[in-house]
Amino acid sequence: MARIAVIGAGMGAMAAAARLAVAGQRVTVYERAATYGGSVGRFERDGFVFDTGPGLLHLPAVYRDLFVKTGKEPLESRVRLGQVDPASRHVFADGTDVRLPNASRGGVVSALDAALGAGAGERWGEFLGRARDAWDRSRRPLLEEPLWADWRVLGRDPYPAVRRRRLLRGARQATTVEEIGAWELADPRLAALLDGYALSYGLDPRHAPASAALLPYLEQTFGSWYVGGGMRELARAVYERCLARRVEFVFGAEVTRIVEKDGAATGIELADGSVAEADHVVAGIAPGPLVEWRLDADGDVRPSGIDATPPGRFTVLLALRGARDPGAAHRTVVHSPDGCAEAAEVFAGRTAARPTVTVLRPDDAATRPDDGHEAVTLTATVAPHGPVDWSDAALRERYADVLVAAAGAAVPEIAGRIVWREVLTPADTAALTGAAGGSVPAPALAGAEGRLLRPANPTRLSGLYRAGGWAHPGGGLAHAGMSGALVAGLIVEGADFRGSQ
């Protein structure tokens, strides 16, 4: 029985802990905060309940597999998991309003044709077909297998962009998200739809590789799912699964050093000076002085992707008086009137004057004190803390007003319904997770010469592994969960491990 020390109680770290415990290892999780879940948090006040991290789950198969492999019981036996329909509502700058059904490519095509005009849905459907090809080509190495030793081959973009011939000029092919929108989708609203997906994951559509087409493909193919009571309930279920498999948790335990001997990790040192010996250490935390975070020995690729410090999230939690509209969509995206200007501001380290705002309105009695009130969450992708001083109270409130004004397109008379609001910024994320600038990691993507890959799960220090959104295969609930599966496989099976099945 090997001793495993896990640093952090985020979703990837807990997924690794549960799988390792089932494999017969003695696992202890050390978490500096007072609770589990990492960025999958919850805010409660006056009977209102809000998710402070992800609001929906995509690729639920990752957590279904976790629960089957660690207890031979379905995920649904521990949480209320259901698809939201419509998957999303989109309000564009010209007033166009479209609702996209959940996990129905034909339904999405029909909805776009009806709202945007004949042919729009067909172009989007053809785009999804190319995105499916990219998914088929990259699914195993990007999600289900440890990062290849020859990771540079993933620098080639798997998206089969349309090759368009031009008179007297060379043929052109889209290499970025922005170019797909301009050259293949050929409608500013479809382009805004695609840009919105990229931006929501913290990617700059002007530079993100065409392979980012995977993001809308995954959502529209495998569906958008909500956990009853909020996404925090998923974190609770994973935590309880760890406890059932005799994983020990030590909260309020800040790890300050990884103990090394003869080129191998042999334990961890805590802030109080005590040392916990271990045969393996799993670091489920953001990059920092504890863990070397360059991808390869030469150090020429960093997991932060194209930008040195990726964006963060600005969130406004709204307690509203008045009942939720019966026909309200769970998720509405109010698109910026100028997505290019928005991206230019965010990735230059400034506040965008007209951001794209996502409005979450769960139809869940567990999130509100009674049916005469509603809990609504607004989010926007913003520059990280540092370039913008998100600790400035006046700025926080001014920018919250900007999001509320935009959300009026999704929730009529929203400003007059506010009982109170709570504002969370990248400065808060930085304090909670330790991520530089309060950045939120994006999923790993092929293309862009490997700049959007994440560091491999094994490190150059023998016995030290990375898990969570800052490691392969990147950010997001599903990807973080897969990182835990990969780490557990590498520790238990060693060099023979070829990936999740």
QUIFENLIN-V53584 format. One record per residue. RES is the residue in one letter. PSI is psi as a letter, one per 30 degrees, with the letter a starting at -180 (999 if undefined). OMEGA is omega as a letter, one per 20 degrees, with the letter a starting at -180 (* if undefined). NEAR is the number of other C-alpha atoms within 10 Angstrom. Layout:
RES_PSI_OMEGA_NEAR, RES_PSI_OMEGA_NEAR
//
This chain:
M_j_r_10, A_l_r_16, R_k_a_19, I_k_r_26, A_k_a_25, V_k_r_31, I_j_r_25, G_k_a_32, A_h_r_29, G_a_a_26, M_e_r_31, G_e_r_33, A_e_r_30, M_e_r_31, A_e_r_32, A_e_a_29, A_e_a_35, A_e_a_30, R_e_r_27, L_e_r_26, A_e_r_25, V_e_r_18, A_g_r_17, G_g_r_13, Q_l_r_19, R_j_a_20, V_k_r_28, T_k_a_21, V_k_r_25, Y_j_a_22, E_k_a_24, R_f_r_19, A_a_a_17, A_f_a_9, T_l_a_16, Y_l_r_23, G_f_a_24, G_b_a_23, S_f_r_20, V_i_a_21, G_a_a_19, R_k_r_15, F_k_a_12, E_k_r_11, R_k_r_12, D_h_r_8, G_f_r_13, F_k_a_21, V_k_a_23, F_k_r_26, D_k_r_23, T_g_r_21, G_b_r_19, P_k_a_14, G_f_a_21, L_l_r_20, L_k_r_21, H_l_a_21, L_h_a_17, P_f_r_18, A_f_a_12, V_e_a_18, Y_f_r_20, R_e_r_15, D_e_r_20, L_e_a_24, F_e_r_23, V_e_a_12, K_f_a_14, T_g_r_19, G_g_r_16, K_h_r_11, E_l_a_14, P_l_r_15, L_e_a_21, E_f_r_12, S_f_a_10, R_f_r_16, V_l_r_18, R_j_a_14, L_k_a_19, G_l_r_14, Q_k_r_17, V_k_a_21, D_k_j_18, P_l_r_19, A_e_r_23, S_l_r_21, R_k_a_22, H_k_r_23, V_j_a_20, F_l_a_21, A_f_a_16, D_g_r_9, G_f_r_11, T_k_a_11, D_k_a_18, V_k_r_20, R_k_a_20, L_k_a_21, P_l_a_22, N_k_r_21, A_h_r_21, S_j_a_15, R_e_r_19, G_e_r_12, G_e_r_15, V_e_r_23, V_e_a_21, S_e_a_21, A_e_r_18, L_e_r_24, D_e_a_18, A_e_a_14, A_e_a_14, L_f_a_17, G_l_a_11, A_k_r_13, G_f_a_15, A_e_r_21, G_e_r_24, E_e_r_17, R_e_r_19, W_e_r_25, G_e_r_20, E_e_r_14, F_e_r_21, L_e_r_20, G_e_r_15, R_e_r_21, A_e_r_25, R_e_r_20, D_e_r_15, A_e_r_23, W_e_a_21, D_e_a_12, R_f_a_14, S_f_a_20, R_e_a_14, R_e_a_15, P_f_a_17, L_f_a_23, L_e_a_23, E_f_a_21, E_l_r_21, P_l_a_25, L_k_a_23, W_k_r_12, A_e_r_9, D_i_a_7, W_f_a_16, R_f_r_14, V_f_r_13, L_f_r_22, G_f_r_17, R_k_a_14, D_k_a_23, P_f_a_22, Y_k_a_26, P_i_a_18, A_k_r_22, V_k_r_15, R_j_a_12, R_k_r_12, R_k_r_11, R_k_a_9, L_k_r_6, L_g_r_6, R_l_r_7, G_l_r_8, A_l_r_11, R_l_r_13, Q_k_r_16, A_k_r_20, T_f_r_20, T_l_r_23, V_e_a_24, E_e_a_24, E_e_r_21, I_e_a_24, G_e_a_23, A_e_a_15, W_f_a_17, E_e_a_21, L_e_r_22, A_h_r_15, D_k_a_16, P_f_r_15, R_e_r_22, L_e_r_22, A_e_r_22, A_e_r_25, L_e_a_20, L_e_r_22, D_e_a_27, G_e_r_26, Y_e_a_20, A_e_a_24, L_e_a_22, S_f_r_22, Y_g_r_21, G_g_a_26, L_k_r_28, D_j_a_26, P_f_r_27, R_f_a_17, H_f_a_15, A_k_a_26, P_l_r_30, A_f_r_27, S_f_r_25, A_f_r_29, A_f_r_26, L_e_a_24, L_e_r_19, P_e_r_16, Y_e_a_22, L_e_a_18, E_e_a_18, Q_f_r_21, T_e_a_16, F_f_r_16, G_l_r_22, S_k_a_25, W_k_r_21, Y_k_r_22, V_k_r_21, G_k_a_19, G_f_r_19, G_l_a_26, M_f_r_25, R_f_r_23, E_e_r_20, L_e_r_25, A_e_r_22, R_e_a_16, A_e_r_16, V_e_r_24, Y_e_a_24, E_e_r_16, R_e_r_22, C_e_r_25, L_e_r_15, A_f_r_15, R_g_r_21, R_h_r_17, V_k_r_22, E_k_r_18, F_k_r_20, V_j_a_16, F_l_a_16, G_g_a_13, A_j_a_19, E_k_r_17, V_k_a_22, T_f_a_14, R_k_r_16, I_k_a_22, V_k_a_16, E_l_r_15, K_k_r_10, D_h_r_8, G_g_a_10, A_l_r_17, A_k_a_21, T_g_r_23, G_a_a_23, I_l_r_23, E_k_a_17, L_l_a_16, A_f_r_13, D_g_r_10, G_f_r_11, S_l_a_10, V_k_r_16, A_j_r_17, E_k_a_17, A_l_r_20, D_f_r_17, H_k_r_22, V_k_r_28, V_j_a_27, A_j_r_26, G_h_a_30, I_l_r_26, A_l_r_25, P_k_a_19, G_a_a_11, P_f_a_10, L_e_a_13, V_k_r_18, E_k_a_13, W_g_r_23, R_l_a_19, L_e_a_23, D_l_a_15, A_e_r_9, D_f_r_7, G_g_a_9, D_g_r_9, V_k_a_20, R_k_a_19, P_f_a_27, S_f_r_22, G_b_a_21, I_e_a_17, D_k_a_16, A_e_r_10, T_j_a_23, P_l_a_26, P_l_r_28, G_a_a_28, R_k_r_25, F_k_a_25, T_k_r_25, V_k_r_25, L_k_a_23, L_k_r_23, A_j_a_25, L_k_r_22, R_k_a_18, G_k_a_14, A_l_r_13, R_k_r_19, D_k_a_12, P_e_a_7, G_g_a_7, A_k_r_16, A_k_r_23, H_e_a_21, R_k_r_25, T_k_r_26, V_j_r_27, V_j_a_25, H_k_r_25, S_k_r_21, P_f_r_16, D_i_a_16, G_e_r_24, C_e_r_15, A_e_r_14, E_e_a_23, A_e_a_26, A_e_a_16, E_e_a_18, V_e_a_25, F_f_r_22, A_g_r_13, G_h_r_19, R_l_r_17, T_k_r_21, A_k_a_24, A_e_a_15, R_i_a_18, P_l_r_26, T_k_a_29, V_k_r_26, T_k_a_26, V_k_r_28, L_k_a_24, R_i_a_22, P_k_r_26, D_i_a_19, D_j_a_18, A_f_a_16, A_f_a_16, T_f_a_22, R_l_a_24, P_f_r_16, D_l_a_14, D_f_r_12, G_g_r_11, H_l_a_21, E_k_r_26, A_k_a_26, V_k_r_26, T_k_r_23, L_k_r_23, T_l_r_26, A_k_r_22, T_k_a_28, V_l_r_30, A_l_a_30, P_l_r_30, H_k_a_24, G_d_r_15, P_e_r_15, V_k_a_18, D_i_a_17, W_f_r_22, S_f_r_15, D_j_a_10, A_e_a_10, A_e_r_10, L_e_r_14, R_e_a_18, E_e_r_14, R_e_a_10, Y_e_r_20, A_e_r_23, D_e_r_14, V_e_r_15, L_e_r_24, V_e_r_21, A_e_r_16, A_e_a_23, A_f_r_25, G_f_r_14, A_f_a_20, A_e_a_23, V_j_a_20, P_k_r_11, E_h_a_12, I_e_a_19, A_e_a_15, G_f_a_9, R_f_a_16, I_k_r_18, V_e_r_11, W_l_r_11, R_l_r_14, E_k_a_14, V_k_r_16, L_k_a_18, T_l_r_24, P_f_r_29, A_e_r_25, D_e_r_18, T_e_r_25, A_e_a_19, A_e_a_12, L_e_a_15, T_f_a_19, G_g_r_16, A_k_a_21, A_k_r_21, G_g_a_25, G_g_a_27, S_l_r_26, V_k_a_28, P_k_r_26, A_l_r_27, P_l_r_27, A_k_r_26, L_k_r_29, A_l_a_26, G_a_r_24, A_h_r_21, E_g_r_16, G_g_a_23, R_f_r_24, L_g_r_27, L_l_r_31, R_l_a_29, P_k_r_25, A_l_a_26, N_e_r_24, P_l_r_21, T_l_r_18, R_f_r_16, L_j_a_15, S_k_r_17, G_f_r_20, L_k_a_25, Y_l_r_25, R_k_r_31, A_l_r_38, G_a_a_35, G_f_a_30, W_g_r_31, A_l_r_33, H_k_j_33, P_g_r_34, G_a_a_28, G_l_a_22, G_l_a_23, L_e_a_26, A_e_a_22, H_e_r_28, A_e_r_29, G_e_r_28, M_e_r_32, S_e_r_33, G_e_r_31, A_e_a_28, L_e_r_31, V_e_r_32, A_e_r_25, G_e_a_23, L_e_a_19, I_e_a_23, V_e_a_17, E_f_r_11, G_b_a_11, A_f_r_9, D_f_a_9, F_k_a_16, R_g_r_14, G_l_a_18, S_k_r_14, Q_999_*_7
//
